[in-house]
């Protein structure tokens, strides 16, 4: 696999909530620190395999930051911690025990399609942000 960016967010490409999270990250990441790939894409599946994660692991946002894998609430909080401004304050939630944070995350993940809906296909980014999505 060729050289990968240092901060990769893997997300469920058909989940409206997940796509909204990606749009929020893009909006608040003016430096373009984060790159993105849907879990359903070829590169997403390759990254899952490379990091020994199940190929059908679509119930978690996954952050690969400098080669280290963060999942569920840890991924979300690590992303927030890396964004400028007040988003960094969300890192305070890292003091909450991971099992408790992940229980809340899993509740949302289990119900995300019911509460927020889903798309038939993965989103296609516009030309202005396409370079931030891995091929």
Phi, psi and omega in degrees: 000135182289173183308126181259152175298161182284337183229102182243128175256120173259133185218159177286108187292343180258359182272121179300319179297316180295318177296323176297320178297318178297316179298322178295316179298313180301315182299323185257016179235068185295338179280349180071035180298321186265140170248162188225152172206140176284150178296336182276348183283164178302313181293323177299314178295322178296319180292322176300314181296315181302325182261015175057043176252150180303139182296339180252031185277072185260004184264014181215139165289137181236131175247127172252107185242112181052042177084352179263138183261129174241139180230161176053227186298326179296321178297312182299315183289327176292323176297310181302319180298332182271350180275153180284164173076211185293343179301328179300332181298336179298340179300340178302332180290350176294343178285341176289135181306136183306317179301324179289314178301315182291332176296317177295315178302313183295325176299314179294316182299318181295331185251006188298322179291319181293317184279325188240350179083177179214161180263160175287328181224166178293151179295150176250114183291149177290166184299331182290336180240000184304325182295343180273353179259130181288142183290000000 
